[in-house]
Amino acid sequence: MTNTQVTPVKLKMTILVRIRPGILDPQGQAVCQALHDSGANEVESVRIGKIIEVIIEDKPFEDFAQVAKSFCESLLVNPLTEEFEILSIVPAPTSSSRTGSR
């Protein structure tokens, strides 16, 4: 009898977080002004957001969209000033397939 270890499958959740419409974005305004100062006068406005990537162990029959939503609603997003969009939930690259990681 052989003792084979199964490597758990991991998933990568990619979540876009951005400031809600109507909320002041001073960082976006500063970037917009810097673009104008560099001659990019065609830029009308800039809004700054963030991408959050969460690596999670895959579990059978888990609703990962609901898990990602729960993470956002409980910790990752300030619901008063930010909104989120779950961009993808895909198999995570293995450590041997990553390039350029720190």
N, C-alpha and C positions, 0 to 999 in steps of 0.2 A: 504494500500500500504506500503510495507516495503522498507526501505532505506538500501540497501546492497552495501557496498563498494567493488569494485573489486581490489584486490591486483595486481599491474602491474607485469607481468612476466619479469624476468631479465635473461640475458644471460651472460655467462662468455666466453670471448675471451682469448685464450692462444696463445701467440706469442713467438717464439724462435728468439732471436737476437744473431748473432755471427759475429766475425771479418771476413772480406772477406779473402779468400785465397791470400797469397802473402803479406798481411799486417802484420807487426811485432806485436807480442803478448807478451809483456814483462811479464805480469802477468802469462800467460801460461808457459813461459820459467822458471819463478821463481818456479812455482809449479812442473814442470818437474824436475828441479834441486833438490828441496826438496824431491821428491819421490826417486830420485837416491841416495841422501844422506841417506835416510832411508832404503836403500837396494833394492829398486824396480828398478833394473837396466834393466829390460825387457821393461820398459816404453820408448817408442821412442819419443813421443811428446805429448804436452797438449795444447789445445786451450780453452780459457775461453769465455763463452757467458753468456747470461742472459735470463730468462723467464719473460715475462710481462703478467700479468693477468688483464684484463679490464672487469669490470662488467658494463653492459649497459642495459637500459630498452628496452624491446622488443617492436617494433612498427610493425604493420601489413605491409606486403609486402616490408619490408626493405631488401636490399641485404647486409647482415651483413659481408660477405666476403669482399665486396667492401668497407664497412665502416672500417673494420679492416685494410685493405690495405691503405686506405686514412690516418688513424691515424699513421701508420708506416711511410708512405712517407712524411707526413707533420711535424711530431714531434718526434716519438719514436725512429727512426733509423737515423743514420748519413750515407747517401748513399755513401759517399766517402770511408768510412772505414768499414761499416757493411752491412750485408745482413739479411733478415728476412724470416721466414716461419710461416704461420698461422697454428698452430698445431690443434686447435679445436675451435669450437663455439658451446657451449652446454648450457642447462639451468643451471643457477647459483643456488647453494645450498641456501636454505632459511636460515635466521639467526638462526632459531630454530634447523636446521639440522647440523649446523657447530659445529665441535668439535676441541678443541685446538686452537681456534682463540684468538688473543690478543685484 
